[in-house]
Structure formats: C-alpha cells, structure tokens
Amino acid sequence: MSLNPDLILYTCIAKDTTILAEYTSKDAYSDLAIKCLEKTPPFHSIFSHTVLGKTYMFHIVHPFVYFGIFDESLEKPECLLFLKNVQNAFIDMMDTCGSDTMKSHCFQREFSPVFHQLLGLDLEIDAVSSPESLKDCHSGSSDSVRRKKRLNKDELEEDKTDVYSDDDVSVSSGGKTQKGRYIWKKQVLIVLTMDLVICVGLFVIWLCVCNGFQCVTDH
C-alpha cells in the first residue's frame, strides 16, 4: 500500500481506553485520541466520522480498538485498510512476543518501527530497537508486514468493491427504470380513462337532446 504519510495524522492501538502504542504527527492528537476512545461506539465494528477536514475512524475487534485520524482527502476504504494492516501487524507481534500485562504504551517501543514501516517512512529499525532480543521479536512481524504489502493493492480493490458495488448500482438503476415505466403507464391510463368518461358524457348528452336516436331516424 503506497500512502502519503502526511495524510495519516494519528493512529493507535488501544485496549478499551488504554493506548498500548501510537503514532502521532502532532502531540495534540494524543489528547484528542483519548477523548475519542472514551466515546468508542459500543455496537460497531467499523465507525467513521468526517468533520473539519479530518476523518476519525474506529476499527473495533474486542477488546482492542484500532483508531486513526486521517486527512479527509484519504478515501475511507484506504483508511480502513491501513487500520487492518495495523491490526494484522499487532496480531503477528502478539503471537511472537506475547504479553502478560496491558499497561499504557506498553508496546510503544516494540511497535514504533512497525508504524513507520506501514507508513512507508524511511527509518532504520536497528536504530530504534537496539536490543538484539527486540530485533528478534520483530523479525516475524516485519516479514509478515512485507508479505501483506504485496497483497495490499488487491485488497484495496476488494474493499472498494464492497463499498461501491457495481451490482448495487445496476439494481438501483433497474429499479428506477421500472418505477418510471410504472408511473408512465399509470398516467396514460388516467388520461385514457378521462377521455372515455368525457366521450360517454357527450354521448349521453347527445341522446338526451335527440330523444334517443330520433335525430338519426329523422334524416
């Protein structure tokens, strides 16, 4: 997935309202994220809201919440795909490293280079994660992230298909056409009925004036 990192303003992994790891382009977004997590929609797996040029998106897989703040110019399927990649990388890391506790920012050190990989930022993992054990812990996650990147283009197309289905458009267009024909037929039937009523009325008036068919027989 090739994304402009400038369009991804903030992203984090949280358990309920506890942020386990985060990436932010500005410190102010961290405080804003806490307020957003406190209002995580309880009955949604995916929720997004765009306001004042920013898209706020939740990808909820209980008990974890993958949350991001994006520039509104980034399409929502791309925002969701990015959060799903964060989820996949986090699952891989959990499988490799594991954790007994879930404290605030307990995965910040481990996941920081992964955030930068997903964002496509030029960062040396060794410089961030100097301990050898930490590099070993990331090896499985890094390989998995690289494998997922090769599939991201196809996945993005699939996500767009789900959101903007051609079948849905065809059904909608066909329904509108059938409804238009039905209205047209109904209007034609009303006009014909009115013409018939007028003709019958005129015929009755003619019969009354001529005393039946008297006018015809006189000629």
C-alpha positions as CSV (number, residue, x, y, z in Angstrom):
1,M,0.0,0.0,0.0
2,S,1.5,3.3,-1.1
3,L,0.1,6.1,1.1
4,N,1.1,9.6,1.7
5,P,2.2,9.6,5.3
6,D,1.2,13.3,5.6
7,L,-2.4,12.2,5.3
8,I,-2.2,9.9,8.3
9,L,-2.2,12.3,11.2
10,Y,-2.6,9.8,14.0
11,T,-3.1,6.1,14.7
12,C,-3.1,3.9,17.8
13,I,-3.8,0.5,19.2
14,A,-5.8,0.6,22.4
15,K,-7.4,-1.9,24.8
16,D,-10.7,-0.3,25.7
17,T,-9.4,3.3,26.5
18,T,-5.8,2.3,27.3
19,I,-3.5,3.2,24.5
20,L,-0.9,0.5,24.0
21,A,1.0,2.1,21.1
22,E,0.6,5.1,19.0
23,Y,1.9,7.2,16.1
24,T,1.2,10.9,16.0
25,S,2.2,13.8,13.7
26,K,1.4,16.3,16.5
27,D,1.3,15.9,20.3
28,A,-2.2,17.5,20.4
29,Y,-3.7,14.4,18.6
30,S,-2.8,12.2,21.5
31,D,-5.1,14.1,23.9
32,L,-7.8,14.2,21.2
33,A,-7.5,10.4,20.7
34,I,-8.1,9.7,24.4
35,K,-11.3,11.7,24.3
36,C,-12.4,9.8,21.1
37,L,-11.6,6.4,22.7
38,E,-13.8,7.3,25.6
39,K,-16.6,7.6,23.2
40,T,-15.9,4.4,21.1
41,P,-19.2,3.3,19.6
42,P,-20.2,0.2,21.6
43,F,-22.2,-1.6,18.9
44,H,-20.0,-1.1,15.8
45,S,-17.0,-3.0,14.4
46,I,-16.3,-0.1,12.0
47,F,-17.2,3.5,12.5
48,S,-16.0,6.7,10.9
49,H,-16.9,10.4,11.0
50,T,-15.6,13.2,8.9
51,V,-15.6,16.8,10.2
52,L,-13.5,19.9,9.7
53,G,-11.2,18.2,7.1
54,K,-10.4,15.2,9.2
55,T,-11.7,11.6,9.2
56,Y,-11.9,9.8,12.5
57,M,-12.2,6.0,12.1
58,F,-12.5,3.1,14.6
59,H,-11.8,-0.5,13.7
60,I,-13.0,-2.4,16.7
61,V,-12.1,-6.0,17.4
62,H,-13.0,-6.5,21.0
63,P,-11.2,-5.9,23.3
64,F,-8.8,-3.9,21.0
65,V,-9.6,-0.7,19.2
66,Y,-7.5,0.4,16.2
67,F,-8.1,4.1,15.8
68,G,-6.9,6.7,13.3
69,I,-7.2,10.3,12.4
70,F,-6.8,11.0,8.7
71,D,-6.9,13.8,6.3
72,E,-10.3,13.8,4.6
73,S,-8.6,13.6,1.2
74,L,-7.7,10.0,2.0
75,E,-10.6,7.7,1.0
76,K,-12.3,5.8,3.7
77,P,-11.5,2.3,2.2
78,E,-7.8,3.3,2.3
79,C,-8.2,4.4,6.0
80,L,-9.8,1.1,6.9
81,L,-7.2,-0.9,5.0
82,F,-4.4,0.9,6.9
83,L,-6.1,0.2,10.3
84,K,-6.5,-3.5,9.2
85,N,-2.8,-3.7,8.4
86,V,-2.0,-2.2,11.9
87,Q,-4.3,-4.9,13.3
88,N,-2.5,-7.7,11.4
89,A,0.9,-6.5,12.4
90,F,-0.1,-6.3,16.0
91,I,-1.5,-9.8,16.0
92,D,1.7,-11.1,14.5
93,M,3.7,-9.3,17.2
94,M,1.5,-10.7,19.9
95,D,1.9,-14.2,18.6
96,T,5.7,-13.7,18.5
97,C,6.3,-11.8,21.7
98,G,3.2,-12.2,23.8
99,S,2.4,-10.0,26.9
100,D,1.2,-10.6,30.4
101,T,0.1,-7.1,31.1
102,M,-1.6,-4.4,29.1
103,K,-0.4,-1.1,30.5
104,S,-0.4,2.3,28.9
105,H,2.0,2.4,26.0
106,C,3.4,-1.0,26.9
107,F,4.0,-1.8,23.2
108,Q,5.2,1.7,22.2
109,R,8.9,0.7,21.9
110,E,8.2,-2.5,20.1
111,F,5.6,-1.2,17.7
112,S,7.1,2.2,16.8
113,P,9.2,0.8,13.9
114,V,6.2,-1.1,12.6
115,F,4.1,2.1,12.4
116,H,6.9,3.6,10.4
117,Q,7.0,0.6,8.1
118,L,3.3,0.8,7.5
119,L,3.5,4.5,6.8
120,G,6.4,4.0,4.4
121,L,8.7,6.3,6.4
122,D,12.5,5.9,5.9
123,L,13.6,4.6,9.3
124,E,16.2,2.1,10.4
125,I,14.7,-0.4,12.7
126,D,18.1,-1.1,14.3
127,A,18.4,2.5,15.4
128,V,15.1,2.4,17.2
129,S,15.3,-1.1,18.5
130,S,18.8,-1.6,19.6
131,P,18.5,-4.7,21.8
132,E,19.0,-7.9,19.9
133,S,16.0,-9.6,21.6
134,L,13.8,-6.8,20.3
135,K,15.0,-7.3,16.8
136,D,14.3,-11.0,17.0
137,C,10.9,-10.2,18.3
138,H,10.2,-8.0,15.3
139,S,11.5,-10.4,12.7
140,G,8.3,-12.3,12.3
141,S,6.2,-9.2,12.4
142,S,8.4,-7.4,9.8
143,D,8.3,-10.3,7.4
144,S,4.6,-10.6,7.8
145,V,4.1,-6.9,7.1
146,R,6.2,-7.1,3.9
147,R,4.1,-10.1,2.7
148,K,0.9,-8.2,3.4
149,K,2.2,-5.2,1.4
150,R,2.4,-7.3,-1.8
151,L,-1.3,-8.1,-1.4
152,N,-2.5,-4.6,-0.3
153,K,-3.3,-3.4,-3.8
154,D,-5.6,-6.3,-4.5
155,E,-7.1,-6.0,-1.0
156,L,-7.8,-2.3,-1.6
157,E,-9.6,-3.1,-4.8
158,E,-11.7,-5.7,-2.9
159,D,-12.6,-3.2,-0.2
160,K,-13.6,-0.6,-2.8
161,T,-15.8,-3.3,-4.5
162,D,-17.5,-3.9,-1.2
163,V,-18.2,-0.3,-0.6
164,Y,-19.0,0.7,-4.2
165,S,-20.6,-2.4,-5.6
166,D,-21.4,-2.4,-9.3
167,D,-24.3,-4.8,-8.7
168,D,-25.8,-2.4,-6.3
169,V,-25.6,0.4,-8.9
170,S,-27.2,-1.9,-11.5
171,V,-30.1,-2.9,-9.2
172,S,-30.7,0.7,-8.2
173,S,-30.7,1.8,-11.9
174,G,-33.0,-1.0,-12.9
175,G,-35.4,-0.2,-10.0
176,K,-35.6,3.4,-11.1
177,T,-36.3,2.4,-14.7
178,Q,-39.1,0.1,-13.7
179,K,-40.6,2.7,-11.4
180,G,-40.5,5.3,-14.2
181,R,-42.3,2.9,-16.6
182,Y,-45.0,2.1,-14.0
183,I,-45.6,5.9,-13.4
184,W,-45.8,6.5,-17.2
185,K,-48.3,3.6,-17.7
186,K,-50.4,4.9,-14.8
187,Q,-50.5,8.4,-16.2
188,V,-51.5,7.1,-19.7
189,L,-54.3,5.0,-18.1
190,I,-55.6,8.0,-16.2
191,V,-55.7,10.1,-19.4
192,L,-57.5,7.3,-21.4
193,T,-60.0,6.9,-18.6
194,M,-60.7,10.7,-18.5
195,D,-61.2,10.7,-22.3
196,L,-63.6,7.7,-22.1
197,V,-65.6,9.4,-19.4
198,I,-65.8,12.6,-21.5
199,C,-66.9,10.7,-24.6
200,V,-69.6,8.8,-22.6
201,G,-70.8,12.0,-21.1
202,L,-71.1,13.7,-24.5
203,F,-72.9,10.6,-25.9
204,V,-75.4,10.7,-23.1
205,I,-76.0,14.5,-23.6
206,W,-76.5,13.8,-27.4
207,L,-79.0,11.1,-26.6
208,C,-80.9,13.4,-24.3
209,V,-81.0,16.2,-26.8
210,C,-82.1,13.9,-29.7
211,N,-84.6,11.9,-27.6
212,G,-82.6,8.8,-28.1
213,F,-81.8,8.1,-31.8
214,Q,-84.6,10.5,-33.1
215,C,-82.1,12.7,-34.8
216,V,-80.7,9.8,-36.8
217,T,-84.1,8.4,-37.8
218,D,-85.4,11.8,-38.9
219,H,-82.6,12.1,-41.5
